[in-house]
Amino acid sequence: MRLFSILLLGLLVFQARAQEPEAVIPFDIINGHMYIDVQVNDSEPLHFVFDTGAAANLISEQAASSLGLEASGSRNVQGASGSTNIKSTLVKSVNLQGVIFKNADFLVLDINHLSDEDHPLSGIIGAEVLNRFIVEIDYDKSEIILFNRKGFEVPEGWTKQSFSLRPFGVPVISATITLPSGEKLTGPYLVDTGAATTVKFNTPFVNENELIESLGEHYSYTSRALNNEATDEVSKLPAYEVFGQTFTDFAVRLSQVKRGVSSYGQVDGILGIDILKRFNTIYDYYRQTMYIKPNTLFGEVFRLNHDGLQIRKGKGVFTVKKVHSGSAGDLAGIKTGDQITALDGKSNFSRPEFHRYIQMAGKPVTISLKRDGKALKLKLKPKAML
C-alpha cells in the first residue's frame, strides 16, 4: 500500500512538472492588438504584436536599422488587402521571456501606420511560437503561456474545437451567421488575433450573398494592412455563432478588396480579437486543435463608433484623417486635417481612450482643436453611426 502511494505521488509530481510552462509572456491589448515584449539579438525589450494570423515573423524597418540587420533576400507576402514584395533578414536570436529562437527569418517592413507615439511597434510574431509550443492565451490575466507539447494535459472545463491550418497556415474554424431575413449561413473563418475587429467578411462572400444590401445601414472605413490600403463597408450583423456561443447585433466589416486574403473564396471571412478576447484559448497546432473557455470579458458590450472620426496621434495631438459624412464629428463641424488637442479640457488620451471617452460621455463633448493655425472649440454630440 505504501509503495502504491509513493508511485501515485510520483506520478502526480511528474504530471505537474510536465505542465509547468516554458514561459509566461505578459501582454496588453492596445488599439486592438496584443502587445508583448521581445528581445532581438540581445536588444532592449521591443514592442511586438502577437498574432495568430501572422504566418511569418516581421520586424519594422526602424527596428531593423537600429539593430544593424541587413536584408538577405525578399519574399512575396499575401496580406488581407493584397500582396506585396517584402525584404527579409536573418535574426540570430529572439528571446520571449527566456524562450529563445535561433536564426529566425524576419520580413522587414515599414509598419509605422500600425502604431502611434504612445504605443510604438517594432514587429509581429505568431506562427514561430505557435508551431513549437502549446500556447494558452489567458485574457483574464493578460498572459500568453507556452507549454512543451510533450506530456501536456488539457485542464478540465475547456471545450474542444478542431481547426485546419489550410490554406494559409492560420487556424480555420467553422461559424454561422444569421441574416436579417433569418437565413443562416455556415462557413470557414480565419482565427486572427491580429485583426482589430469583430468579424470581417471576404469579398466573394459579401458579393455572393449581397451582404451590403441585406444588412442595410452602413458606412465606409479605410484601413491599411502591410503596404496596402483598403476601404471596407461597416454594418450591423443580427447574429454570429462560434465556439457554441451566439453574439448578436454588433458591427462587422464587409470587404470589397480585389486582392489579398480578403479577396479569396476559400474562407468566408476573418474572426478578429474583439470576439476572440472573450474566450481564454489553448492552441495546439501539432494536433490542429484548440480549447475554448468563456472568460470575464465574455459579456463586454460591443462598442460602436460614436464620433465618426478616423484619427492618428502625433506630437501630443490627434490629426483627423477622415470625417464620416453624417456622423457626430461631421455635424459638429470637424474637418479632415484638424488637430484635436483636448476633450472637455482634458488631454493626454490614447487613441482608444479618445473614442471611449466620447462614447461614454452621455452628453455633448467640447472639442478643442487647431485649424490653419487658429484655435477653435466645437460641440460634438455623441451619436452611434449604426
SULQUIQUI-V409445 format. One line per field, one symbol per residue. psi: psi as a letter, one per 30 degrees, with the letter a starting at -180 (. if undefined). burial: 1 if it has 16 or more other ideal C-beta (glycine too) atoms within 10 Angstrom, else 0. A space follows every 50 residues. Layout:
psi=???
burial=???
//
This chain:
psi=eeeeeeeeeeeeeeeeefgkkeljjklkjkhgljklkkkkhgllkkjlkk jfgjfllkkleeeeeffgkkkfalkkkjaegllkkklllkkekkjjhfkk kkikkkkkkjgefflaffikkflkkdeeeffflkjkjjfefhkkkkkkek gkkkllgkkkjllkgkgfgkkklklklklfffkkkkakkkjjffjildkk kleeeeeegheeeffbkllkkklkkbgkkkjlkklkkekkkkhglkkkil klkjkglglleffkfflfakjaffeeffkkkkkjeeghklkkkkaffegk kkklkgfgkklkkkhflkkjfkjkkfleeeffgklkfkjkfljhfkahkl eeeeeeeeefeglkkjjklkjhfkklklkkjkkkf.
burial=00000000000000000000101010101111111111110000011111 11111111110011001010000000111111010111101001111000 10010111101001110010111111111101111111100011111000 00000001001010000101111110111000000001111111111111 11111100101000100110101011110101111110011110001001 11111110111111001111111111111111111000111110100000 00101111111010001111001100111111010001110110000010 100110111010001011100000000101011010
//
